[in-house]
């Protein structure tokens, strides 16, 4: 059975983690995430509950990888974007940080 080359990527707002690996054919997204050293690099994050994807498309942990795949681990959000918009709207702001248009003709 031949080996394949894959890459695992994870990012925080202030730090990016990237690891290239050579793994046996047939490895899954979940197996590679568990074996790549990500948990040791970020011990405060439980990656079992994090979503993941391959090349920007969300996939399940049981997805079998192919040579050249880039596994992306998506960090948990501090606040759901819909909730953030709702909270901003309560104080008259938008996601861009501006308030309602106050100009008059």
PyMOL commands that set and color helices and strands:
alter all, ss='L'
color gray80, all
select helices_A, chain A and resi 29-35+38-41+47-49+81-90
alter helices_A, ss='H'
color red, helices_A
select strands_A, chain A and resi 3-12+15-24+52-54+57-59+70-73
alter strands_A, ss='S'
color yellow, strands_A
deselect
rebuild
show_as cartoon
